[in-house]
Amino acid sequence: MATCQVHLPCPTFYRLLLTANAASKHYLSDPNKAVLDALNSITLTNPSVLLDAQNKIIYRNPSAIAHPENVSVVCGGGSGHEPGFAGFVGDGLLTACVAGTIFASPAAEQVRTCLQHRLPAKSRGVLVIATNYTGDVLNFGMGVEKARALGQKVELVVSGDDVGVGRAKSGKVGRRGLSGTALVVKVCGALAAQGVDLEDCAKVGRLVVDNLISLGASLSRVHVPGRGIEEAREEEERLGPGLVEIGMGVHNEPGCEKVKTDLPGLVKIMLAQMLDQNDRDRAYVRIEKTDDIMLLINNFGGVSSLELGAITNEVVTQLGNGYGLKPRRIVQGTLFGSLSGPGFIISILKLADTELGAGKSLLNLIDAPANAIGWPKCVTAETWETTYDSSPQKTEDYEEMTQPSNLKCM
């Protein structure tokens, strides 16, 4: 009797299939509806902002702006990076945000509409912040030029902070924009709220970019709602089992290295790429032990709060032990996401001198109040600057606390 041989797929196939199935599950299958619904939700959670649905613009309600003469600050880009940047619209941050579809830049006409029709007419100028991706630079740049041609006073700051792609590969394109862009927005928004003129806002924005370094890592690539399971499987196969990809971008761009290591090993590799001055390809910012820095640990969106806390702890420990650096401020959370990606970004800002005088240092501007749903409610500057007793409180010995009760069992 003839026998039939059945060749079952290898265990790796089943692992990839299960992972792809999980990655491709979403509550919404229509990506365009997902974007519009998410934008509209911002008006529900922050009543001081409005939505121009046709142009995907979130902007501050004119009646909510106490000083319409101040410089307006605009940012934007593809959706899928929430809360960046629509969640940053509010007092002390952005005046407006222009959104594209998922991982795609908004059109130049959307940007022009925002600059001409969604900002206070009395504003003394507009600062536009764009992340350094081809579509964003092109379309925001065209929107800016159209606005200038119509007589508006506009400055453009392009934010690039990624060190995952070195100078040799990035060439004239420069560094990609990562979570450090959120710090550019925070600083420029705080300056504008203080009534600083457009030229100084732009100058300090570029100063922040020049003193920023960021590097991401992820356990997997992300799946966009509405796309098939085959794409999710292909993305998973590209990375391979048990590996973490260092330098992965927030749009699934390939990283610079795939490694199999534990968290301390991963953080050690990442910090070396960011801070090693002997690596001339990636040594974009020189940071000495005497320099003040700010640290941002940014969640792609799929890392649990528990693990993100452990990542922050490891980064801070290695910064201190390996580099003699103690951050003046630490922010942890999702500021510039990548849908539900299981990755994170380390961003370090060297607190350079703004040369604008008292109350306008980078630290002052990071600490300045902000009223937007996407910016984390951090502890106060006073809390950070206070010196606390580091000695633990004495605890009673367990045996001393459990004295016999003298009760007898019947």
C-alpha positions in Angstrom: 0.0 0.0 0.0 1.4 3.3 -1.0 2.1 5.9 1.7 1.8 9.6 1.4 4.4 11.8 2.9 3.3 15.1 4.3 6.0 17.8 4.7 5.0 20.1 7.4 6.4 23.7 7.5 9.3 24.3 9.9 8.6 25.8 13.3 9.9 29.2 12.1 7.2 29.3 9.5 4.5 28.9 12.2 6.2 31.5 14.4 6.2 34.0 11.5 2.6 33.2 10.6 1.4 33.7 14.2 3.3 36.9 14.5 2.1 38.2 11.2 -1.5 37.3 12.1 -1.2 39.2 15.4 0.5 42.2 13.7 -2.1 42.5 11.0 -5.1 42.6 13.4 -6.7 46.1 13.7 -10.0 47.6 15.0 -10.3 49.6 11.7 -9.6 48.3 8.2 -10.0 51.6 6.5 -6.8 53.7 7.0 -8.3 56.9 5.8 -11.3 56.7 8.3 -8.8 55.8 11.0 -6.8 59.0 10.4 -9.9 61.3 10.3 -11.5 59.7 13.4 -8.2 60.0 15.3 -7.9 63.7 14.3 -11.4 64.4 15.3 -10.9 62.7 18.7 -8.3 65.4 19.5 -11.1 68.0 19.4 -13.0 65.9 21.9 -10.2 65.5 24.3 -9.0 69.2 23.9 -12.0 71.5 23.4 -9.7 74.4 22.6 -8.8 73.1 19.1 -10.6 72.6 15.8 -10.4 70.3 12.9 -10.4 71.2 9.2 -11.2 67.6 8.1 -10.9 68.3 4.3 -7.3 69.4 4.8 -6.5 67.3 7.9 -5.5 70.3 9.9 -5.8 70.5 13.7 -5.5 74.2 14.8 -6.1 76.3 17.8 -9.5 77.9 18.2 -8.9 81.7 17.6 -11.0 82.5 20.7 -8.5 80.3 22.8 -5.4 82.3 21.8 -4.6 85.0 24.4 -1.9 86.6 22.3 -2.7 86.2 18.6 0.2 88.6 17.7 2.8 85.9 18.9 4.7 83.9 16.3 2.6 80.9 15.1 4.3 77.5 15.2 3.3 74.8 12.7 4.4 71.2 12.3 3.1 68.1 10.7 3.8 65.0 8.6 2.3 61.6 8.0 -0.2 60.1 10.4 0.7 57.0 12.4 3.2 58.9 14.7 0.6 59.9 17.3 0.6 61.9 19.5 3.1 63.6 17.2 2.3 66.1 15.9 -1.5 66.8 16.0 -1.5 66.0 19.7 0.9 68.8 20.3 -1.5 71.6 19.2 -2.2 73.8 22.2 -0.9 76.7 24.3 2.8 76.6 24.6 3.4 74.2 21.7 1.9 74.2 18.2 -0.6 76.7 16.7 -1.5 74.1 14.1 -0.6 70.7 12.6 -1.0 69.5 9.1 -1.5 65.7 8.8 -1.1 63.3 5.9 -2.3 59.8 5.5 -0.5 57.0 7.4 3.3 57.4 6.8 2.7 59.8 4.0 3.4 63.6 3.9 0.6 66.0 3.6 0.3 67.8 0.2 1.8 71.2 -0.4 -1.7 72.6 -0.8 -2.7 71.4 2.6 0.3 73.2 4.1 -0.5 76.4 2.1 -4.2 76.3 3.3 -3.0 76.0 6.9 -0.5 78.9 6.6 -3.0 81.2 4.9 -6.3 80.4 6.6 -5.8 78.5 9.9 -3.5 80.9 11.8 -4.1 84.2 13.6 -4.1 87.1 11.1 -2.2 89.3 13.6 0.7 86.8 14.0 4.1 88.4 13.6 5.3 85.4 11.5 5.1 81.7 11.2 7.7 79.1 12.1 7.3 75.8 10.2 9.0 72.7 11.6 9.3 69.7 9.2 11.0 66.3 9.9 13.8 65.5 7.4 12.0 63.1 5.1 11.8 63.8 1.3 8.1 64.2 1.1 7.9 66.4 4.2 10.7 68.7 3.2 9.4 69.0 -0.4 5.7 69.6 0.5 6.3 71.8 3.5 8.9 73.7 1.6 6.6 74.3 -1.3 3.8 75.4 1.1 6.3 77.8 2.7 7.3 79.3 -0.6 3.7 79.8 -1.7 3.0 81.6 1.6 6.1 83.8 1.2 5.0 84.7 -2.4 1.7 85.9 -0.9 3.6 88.2 1.5 3.7 86.0 4.7 6.7 86.1 6.9 7.7 82.4 7.2 10.8 80.5 8.4 11.3 76.7 7.9 13.3 74.5 10.3 14.1 71.0 9.2 14.6 68.5 12.0 17.0 65.6 11.6 18.4 63.8 14.7 18.9 60.2 13.7 22.4 58.7 14.0 21.3 55.3 12.7 22.3 56.3 9.2 25.8 57.7 9.2 27.3 60.5 7.1 28.6 58.2 4.4 25.1 56.8 3.5 23.0 59.8 4.2 25.1 62.1 2.1 23.4 65.4 1.2 20.0 64.2 2.5 21.2 64.4 6.1 19.8 62.8 9.2 16.2 61.4 9.4 13.8 63.1 11.8 13.0 61.0 14.9 11.5 61.7 18.3 14.0 64.6 18.9 11.6 66.6 16.7 9.2 66.7 19.7 11.9 68.6 21.6 12.3 71.1 18.8 8.5 71.7 18.9 8.5 72.1 22.6 11.4 74.6 22.7 10.0 76.7 19.8 6.5 76.6 21.1 7.6 77.9 24.5 9.6 80.7 22.9 6.7 81.8 20.7 4.5 81.8 23.8 6.9 84.2 25.4 6.6 86.6 22.5 10.0 86.0 21.0 10.4 87.1 17.4 10.4 84.8 14.4 14.1 85.0 13.7 15.1 84.0 17.2 12.5 81.2 17.3 14.0 79.8 14.1 17.6 80.3 15.3 17.0 78.4 18.6 15.0 75.7 16.7 18.1 75.1 14.5 20.3 75.1 17.6 18.2 72.3 19.1 18.5 70.3 15.9 22.3 70.8 15.9 22.6 69.5 19.5 20.2 66.4 19.1 21.1 62.8 18.7 18.6 59.9 18.5 18.7 56.2 17.7 15.9 53.7 17.6 15.6 49.9 17.9 12.7 47.5 17.3 11.9 43.9 17.7 9.6 43.9 14.6 8.3 46.1 11.9 4.8 47.6 12.1 1.8 46.7 10.0 -0.4 49.5 8.5 -4.2 49.0 8.9 -5.9 48.0 5.7 -2.9 46.1 4.3 -2.8 42.3 3.9 -1.4 39.7 6.1 1.2 38.8 3.4 2.8 42.1 3.9 3.0 41.6 7.6 4.6 38.2 7.1 7.2 39.6 4.6 8.1 42.4 7.1 8.5 39.8 9.9 10.7 37.6 7.7 13.0 40.5 6.8 14.0 40.9 10.4 14.4 37.2 11.4 13.7 35.3 14.6 15.2 36.5 17.9 16.8 39.6 16.5 16.5 43.3 17.3 17.1 45.9 14.6 19.1 48.9 15.6 18.5 52.1 13.6 15.1 51.1 12.3 13.1 54.2 11.2 9.6 55.1 12.2 8.2 54.1 8.7 9.8 50.6 8.7 13.0 51.9 7.1 15.8 49.4 7.4 18.2 49.9 10.3 22.0 49.7 10.4 22.4 46.5 12.3 20.6 43.3 13.4 21.7 41.8 16.7 20.8 39.1 19.1 21.5 40.4 22.6 19.9 41.3 25.9 18.7 44.8 27.0 22.0 45.9 28.6 23.9 44.7 25.5 21.5 46.5 23.2 21.7 49.8 25.2 25.5 49.6 25.2 25.6 49.3 21.4 23.1 52.1 20.9 24.9 54.6 23.3 28.2 53.8 21.7 26.8 54.7 18.3 25.4 57.9 19.7 28.3 59.1 21.9 31.6 57.6 20.6 33.6 60.5 19.3 35.9 58.0 17.5 33.1 57.0 15.2 33.5 59.9 12.7 30.6 58.6 10.6 28.1 59.1 13.4 29.7 61.5 15.9 27.2 64.3 15.0 27.2 66.0 18.5 30.2 66.2 20.8 29.0 65.6 24.4 31.5 65.9 27.3 31.1 64.8 30.9 30.7 68.5 31.9 27.8 69.1 29.5 24.2 69.2 30.7 21.8 67.0 28.8 18.2 66.0 28.6 17.1 62.4 27.9 13.9 61.3 26.1 13.0 57.6 26.0 10.3 57.4 23.3 8.0 54.5 22.8 7.2 53.4 19.2 3.8 52.5 20.6 3.9 48.8 21.3 6.3 48.6 24.3 4.6 48.1 27.6 5.0 50.8 30.3 6.8 48.1 32.4 9.4 47.4 29.8 9.8 51.1 28.9 10.6 51.9 32.5 13.2 49.1 32.5 14.7 50.6 29.3 14.9 54.0 30.9 16.6 52.6 34.0 19.2 50.8 31.8 19.9 53.9 29.7 20.3 56.2 32.7 22.6 53.6 34.5 24.9 53.2 31.5 25.0 57.0 30.8 26.3 57.5 34.3 28.6 54.5 34.6 30.0 54.5 31.1 30.0 58.2 30.1 29.8 60.2 33.4 26.5 61.8 32.2 23.5 62.6 34.5 20.5 64.0 32.6 19.0 67.2 34.0 15.6 66.1 32.7 14.2 62.7 31.8 11.0 62.3 29.8 9.6 58.8 29.1 6.6 57.9 27.0 5.1 58.0 23.5 5.8 61.3 21.8 6.6 60.3 18.3 5.2 56.9 17.6 5.2 54.3 14.9 1.7 52.8 15.2 2.0 49.7 17.5 5.7 49.1 16.8 7.6 47.1 19.6 10.5 49.6 19.6 11.9 52.6 21.3 14.1 55.6 20.6 16.8 57.1 22.8 17.1 60.9 22.2 19.7 63.0 23.9 19.7 66.8 23.8 22.8 68.7 24.7 21.6 71.8 26.6 23.5 74.4 24.6 23.3 78.2 25.3 20.4 79.9 23.5 22.1 83.3 24.1 18.7 84.8 24.7 19.2 85.6 28.4 17.4 84.7 31.6 14.3 82.5 31.5 15.0 81.4 27.9 17.6 78.6 28.3 16.8 75.3 26.7 16.1 73.9 30.2 13.6 76.8 30.9 11.9 76.2 27.6 11.6 72.4 28.2 10.1 73.2 31.7 7.7 75.8 30.4 4.0 74.9 30.7 2.2 73.3 27.8 -1.5 72.7 27.3 -1.8 69.9 24.8 -2.9 66.3 25.0 0.3 64.8 23.5 2.8 66.4 25.8 3.4 64.4 29.0 2.4 66.0 32.3 5.9 65.9 33.8 7.1 66.8 37.3 7.9 70.4 37.9 11.3 72.1 37.5 11.2 72.8 41.2 11.0 69.0 41.8 13.9 68.4 39.6 16.1 71.1 41.1 15.4 70.2 44.7 18.0 68.2 46.6 16.4 65.4 48.5 17.7 63.2 51.3 19.1 60.1 49.6 19.2 57.9 52.7 16.3 55.4 53.0 14.0 55.6 56.0 14.8 53.0 58.7 12.5 50.1 58.6 11.5 47.9 61.6 13.0 44.5 61.6 10.3 41.9 60.7 10.8 39.9 63.8 10.4 43.1 66.0 7.1 43.9 64.2 5.6 40.4 64.7 5.5 40.0 68.5 3.6 37.0 69.9 0.0 37.9 70.8 -0.3 35.5 73.8 -3.6 34.2 72.4 -4.2 30.5 73.1 -5.9 28.1 70.7 -8.9 26.4 72.2 
